[in-house]
């Protein structure tokens, strides 16, 4: 009976050491949590990039097939003007800066 008791004590001790290794070591449960968080963050970035790529694909198709999109792009990005049109540029009025009065009590 004594050998079984020692075997049981050794097995319990090994189980406790394995649990400590699992929960407290750098390669254990904490690392798994960090990796899961990193995977979730990467998945979110991938989804954002997928949406951006879809929008860019739609813009490329629109630019290849429609003249209106190319014309709009030329107007906004390049500042081009169509034939028979007059370009007006509105410049905002410059507001003079207010200079604080000097303190006469000094």
Secondary structure, 3 states (H helix, E strand, C coil): CHHHHHHHHHHHHHHHHHHHHHHHCCCCHHHHHHHHHHHHHHHHHHHHHHHHHHHHHHHHHHHHHCHHHHHHHHHHHHCCCCCCCCCCCCCCCCCCCCCCCCCCCC
